[in-house]
């Protein structure tokens, strides 16, 4: 359906009404906390405050992969942040992430706590802390970082762009859906052509670049994102599908993808994670 009503922007934009759509009640043009709220703290040095969305999955997959490698210092508490209820605007959360977005990490292993926000930055921080999942060779490491930054720059076109107008906007509008669908398909083609010649994004080695891209574009390739697989004809991207399936078979990925997840099949949910044994006691 086309929106034929022309919108004439005012000379000065003002926030005088809700924007509409699924997340309208938490959208606002100002930063900062809306209420005082202390965050819980568990027994491990790494405290993660997150939700099982694609950006949250990046970090829990990384942590589970580190643990699978034997890095005991990567044990973590994963606390649920319900963004629909505006918990990301609580005072303690904003103190860790002034941008009020999940995920947010607090590392309490040193003399002074270290706050880390933005999912890509958290992946990089953990890779440097534990010396894992970033290639040692400088040229290959550069490729890894290029793809990590590619995801951070491209993801908003998929999430806030296509995903919003296709799945969450209060009404369907032809222009933005077509505009962002075209861009998402271009991005998928970029990935498909690269993965036709490489098993992983940085080449032969699985890395934080794959962990960053997989929850978004791997899910899309498998028709698991916005129920848009048929619309975007994702079956065309056979190399992305091969890569997505390969990563999905990793046990650490299977664990990480369900942490802080509170929707879908009951056996694919783990609202909070405080110990490895929590995976064995899901409903």
C-alpha positions in Angstrom: 0.0 0.0 0.0 1.4 3.4 -0.9 1.2 6.5 1.3 0.2 9.2 -1.1 -0.2 11.9 1.6 2.7 14.3 1.2 4.5 15.3 4.4 5.7 18.9 4.6 8.4 19.1 7.3 8.1 22.1 9.6 10.8 24.7 9.7 11.7 23.5 13.2 11.0 20.0 14.3 9.5 19.6 17.8 8.7 16.5 19.8 4.9 17.0 20.3 3.5 13.5 19.7 4.4 9.8 19.8 6.1 8.5 16.7 3.8 5.5 16.4 4.8 1.8 15.9 5.8 -0.9 18.3 8.5 1.1 20.2 6.9 4.5 20.2 6.5 4.6 24.0 10.2 4.3 24.6 11.4 6.6 21.8 12.5 10.1 22.8 14.9 12.7 21.4 16.9 13.2 24.6 19.4 11.0 26.4 19.9 10.2 30.1 18.2 8.2 32.8 14.4 8.5 33.3 14.4 6.8 36.8 16.7 5.6 39.5 17.3 1.9 39.3 20.1 -0.2 40.7 21.4 -3.1 38.6 21.9 -6.5 40.1 25.4 -7.8 40.5 26.2 -11.5 40.4 29.2 -13.6 41.5 31.3 -13.4 38.3 33.7 -10.6 37.3 31.9 -10.1 34.0 28.4 -8.7 34.4 26.3 -8.5 31.2 23.1 -6.5 31.0 21.3 -7.4 27.8 18.4 -8.9 25.8 18.5 -11.8 23.4 18.2 -9.6 20.3 20.8 -9.9 17.5 23.0 -7.4 19.2 22.8 -9.2 22.5 23.4 -12.6 20.9 26.8 -11.4 19.6 28.1 -11.0 23.1 26.7 -14.1 24.7 28.0 -16.2 21.8 31.4 -14.7 22.3 31.4 -15.4 26.0 30.2 -19.0 25.5 32.9 -19.5 22.8 35.6 -18.2 25.2 34.4 -20.6 27.9 34.4 -23.5 25.4 38.1 -22.6 24.7 38.8 -23.0 28.5 38.9 -19.3 29.5 37.5 -19.6 33.0 37.8 -15.9 33.4 35.0 -15.5 30.9 32.4 -16.8 33.3 29.6 -14.3 33.4 26.2 -13.3 34.8 23.7 -12.3 32.1 20.9 -10.1 33.4 17.8 -9.4 31.5 17.1 -5.8 30.4 13.5 -5.5 29.1 13.7 -2.7 26.6 9.9 -2.7 26.1 9.6 -1.6 29.7 12.3 1.0 29.4 14.8 -0.7 31.7 17.6 0.6 29.6 16.9 4.1 30.9 17.5 3.2 34.5 20.3 5.2 36.2 22.7 2.3 36.7 22.3 1.1 33.2 22.9 4.6 31.8 26.0 4.8 33.9 27.4 1.9 32.0 26.0 2.8 28.6 25.1 6.5 28.2 23.5 5.5 24.8 20.8 3.4 26.6 21.1 0.4 24.3 21.7 -3.2 25.0 24.1 -4.9 25.5 26.2 -3.3 28.2 29.1 -5.0 30.0 30.8 -4.3 33.3 34.1 -6.0 33.9 34.8 -6.1 37.7 38.0 -8.2 37.4 40.4 -5.4 38.0 41.0 -2.8 40.7 38.5 -0.5 39.0 35.4 -1.6 37.1 35.6 -1.2 33.3 32.4 -0.3 31.4 32.0 -1.4 27.8 29.1 -0.5 25.5 28.3 -1.0 21.9 28.2 -4.7 20.8 31.2 -4.4 18.4 33.3 -2.7 21.1 32.4 -5.5 23.6 33.5 -8.2 21.1 36.8 -6.4 20.5 37.3 -5.8 24.3 36.8 -9.5 25.1 39.0 -10.6 22.2 41.8 -8.5 23.5 41.3 -9.5 27.1 41.4 -13.2 26.4 43.5 -13.2 23.2 41.0 -15.1 21.1 38.9 -14.9 18.0 40.9 -12.2 16.3 43.5 -13.4 13.8 47.2 -12.8 14.9 48.4 -12.0 11.4 48.0 -8.2 10.9 46.6 -8.4 7.3 44.0 -11.0 8.3 43.2 -9.1 11.5 42.5 -6.1 9.4 40.1 -8.1 7.3 38.4 -9.2 10.5 38.0 -5.6 11.7 36.8 -4.5 8.3 33.9 -6.9 8.5 33.2 -6.1 12.1 32.9 -2.4 11.2 30.9 -3.4 8.1 28.3 -4.9 10.3 28.2 -2.0 12.7 27.6 0.4 9.8 25.3 -1.8 7.8 23.2 -3.2 10.6 21.1 -0.1 11.2 19.9 -0.3 7.5 18.6 -3.8 8.2 17.3 -3.2 11.7 16.2 0.4 12.1 15.6 0.8 8.4 14.1 -2.3 6.8 13.0 -4.0 10.0 11.2 -1.0 11.3 9.2 -0.1 8.2 8.5 -3.7 7.2 7.6 -5.1 10.7 7.0 -2.3 13.2 5.9 0.9 11.6 2.2 1.8 12.3 1.4 1.6 8.6 3.1 0.1 5.5 4.7 2.6 3.2 6.0 1.7 -0.2 8.9 4.1 -0.5 10.8 3.3 2.7 10.2 -0.5 2.5 11.4 -0.6 -1.1 14.4 1.7 -0.3 15.6 -0.4 2.6 14.8 -3.8 1.0 17.0 -2.8 -2.0 19.8 -1.9 0.4 19.5 -5.1 2.5 19.5 -7.2 -0.6 22.7 -5.4 -1.8 24.3 -6.1 1.6 23.3 -9.8 1.3 24.9 -9.9 -2.1 28.1 -8.4 -0.7 28.2 -11.2 1.9 27.3 -13.9 -0.6 30.0 -13.0 -3.1 32.6 -12.8 -0.3 31.5 -16.1 1.3 31.6 -17.8 -2.1 35.4 -17.6 -1.8 36.0 -17.8 1.9 34.7 -20.1 4.6 34.5 -17.3 7.2 34.4 -13.5 6.9 38.1 -13.0 7.8 39.1 -16.0 5.6 40.0 -19.4 7.1 39.4 -18.5 10.7 36.2 -18.1 12.6 36.3 -14.7 14.4 34.4 -11.9 16.1 33.4 -10.7 12.6 31.3 -13.8 12.2 29.9 -13.4 15.7 28.8 -9.9 14.8 27.3 -10.6 11.4 25.7 -14.0 12.0 22.9 -13.0 14.5 21.6 -10.4 11.9 22.4 -11.7 8.4 22.6 -15.4 9.3 19.1 -15.2 10.8 17.8 -13.3 7.8 19.3 -15.9 5.4 17.5 -18.6 7.3 14.1 -16.7 7.2 14.2 -16.1 11.0 14.2 -12.3 11.0 11.1 -10.1 10.6 9.4 -13.1 8.8 10.9 -11.5 5.6 12.6 -14.4 4.0 10.1 -14.9 1.2 9.8 -11.2 0.6 13.5 -10.7 0.3 14.0 -14.1 -1.6 16.8 -15.0 0.8 17.1 -18.5 -0.8 19.2 -16.8 -3.5 22.1 -16.3 -1.1 23.4 -19.9 -1.0 26.8 -19.1 0.3 25.4 -17.0 3.2 23.1 -19.9 4.0 26.0 -22.4 4.0 28.0 -20.1 6.4 24.9 -19.5 8.6 24.3 -23.2 8.9 28.0 -23.9 9.7 28.0 -21.4 12.5 24.7 -22.6 13.9 26.1 -26.0 14.5 28.7 -24.8 17.0 27.6 -25.8 20.6 28.7 -22.4 22.0 26.6 -20.6 19.5 23.6 -22.8 20.4 24.0 -21.8 24.0 24.7 -18.1 23.4 21.8 -17.6 21.1 19.2 -18.4 23.8 20.6 -16.3 26.7 18.4 -13.4 27.7 15.7 -14.7 25.3 12.2 -14.6 26.7 10.1 -15.4 23.6 9.6 -18.2 21.2 9.8 -21.9 22.0 10.3 -22.6 25.7 13.4 -24.8 25.1 15.0 -21.8 23.2 14.7 -19.4 26.2 17.0 -18.7 29.1 16.0 -15.4 30.6 19.1 -15.1 32.8 22.4 -17.0 32.8 24.5 -17.2 36.0 26.2 -20.5 35.6 26.8 -23.1 32.9 24.3 -25.4 34.7 21.5 -23.0 33.9 21.3 -24.4 30.4 20.4 -27.8 31.9 17.4 -26.5 33.9 15.4 -24.7 31.2 11.7 -25.4 31.3 
